[in-house]
Amino acid sequence: MERNPYAKNLGSQDARAVLASTPGLLHQAMCALTPEQVAAPIAPGKWSPREIVAHLADCELVFSFRLRQTLAAPAGEPALLQPFDQTAWAEQYSGYDLPGALELFRAVRGWNLKLIGTLSQADLERPAHHPERGDMTFETIVETMAGHDLNHLVQLQRVVEASATA
């Protein structure tokens, strides 16, 4: 598996700008959909928009821990990042409501942005190791977060565009 499987989504965009804009874009996309559209899977066997937002909220919690874990590792030693099974986590999404998922995502993202904004270049270069993706840096985690956001924002935008032409 590649170190940042979402690098192609990010391209040359500024990761921090993407991270800062995502909560508003998520809210905007969800407001453009009816409750039925929010609850309907985006394709057979895929998550609904509500489940995608719940997934983003879960991932923000995971990324939040990974960021702090990387900063807390002893100098020069990579933090060992824990993978998670997103499919297993998604089994609980029926119990999550859209407003709660949006609020959790917004709050944790804001907290993460505050952290990221305080760091030095040396902090951004702190090493981490993901058992499935290999060696990376704090900055790679930030870039992965942004690319992951863009991946799901594109999915949601397609649903919004399809609903506008329906």
Residue pairs with C-beta under 8 A, 6 or more apart in sequence:
1 132
1 133
2 133
3 130
3 133
3 134
3 135
3 136
3 140
4 133
4 136
4 140
4 143
4 144
4 147
5 133
5 144
5 147
6 143
6 144
6 146
6 147
6 148
6 150
6 151
7 143
7 144
7 147
8 147
9 146
9 147
9 148
9 150
9 151
9 154
10 18
10 143
10 146
10 147
10 150
13 146
13 150
15 139
15 142
15 143
15 145
15 146
15 147
16 113
16 116
16 117
16 142
16 146
18 146
18 149
18 150
19 109
19 112
19 113
19 116
19 142
19 145
19 146
19 149
20 113
22 56
22 109
22 149
22 153
23 102
23 105
23 106
23 109
23 110
25 153
26 53
26 56
26 102
26 105
26 153
26 156
27 102
27 106
29 49
29 153
29 156
29 157
29 159
29 160
30 38
30 49
30 53
30 98
30 102
30 156
32 160
32 163
32 164
33 49
33 159
33 160
33 163
34 163
37 49
37 159
37 163
38 48
38 49
38 50
38 98
39 48
39 49
39 50
40 48
40 49
41 47
41 48
41 51
42 48
42 49
42 52
42 155
42 158
42 159
47 55
47 90
47 93
49 98
49 156
49 159
50 93
50 96
50 97
50 98
50 101
51 90
51 93
52 152
52 155
52 156
53 98
53 101
53 102
53 105
54 90
54 93
54 96
54 101
55 86
55 89
55 90
55 93
55 152
56 101
56 105
56 148
56 149
56 152
57 96
57 101
57 102
57 104
57 105
57 108
58 86
58 89
59 86
59 145
59 148
60 104
60 105
60 108
60 109
60 112
60 145
61 104
61 108
62 84
63 112
63 141
63 144
63 145
64 108
64 111
64 112
66 79
66 81
66 128
66 141
67 112
67 115
67 116
67 138
67 141
67 142
68 115
69 79
69 81
69 128
70 79
70 81
70 126
70 127
70 128
70 137
70 138
70 141
71 119
71 123
71 126
71 138
72 79
73 79
73 126
73 127
73 128
76 127
77 127
78 127
78 128
78 129
78 135
79 126
79 127
79 128
79 129
80 128
80 129
80 131
81 128
81 129
81 130
81 131
81 141
83 130
83 131
83 132
112 145
116 142
119 138
123 138
124 137
124 138
124 139
124 142
125 137
125 138
125 139
126 137
126 138
127 135
127 136
127 137
128 135
128 136
128 137
128 138
128 140
128 141
129 135
129 136
130 136
136 144
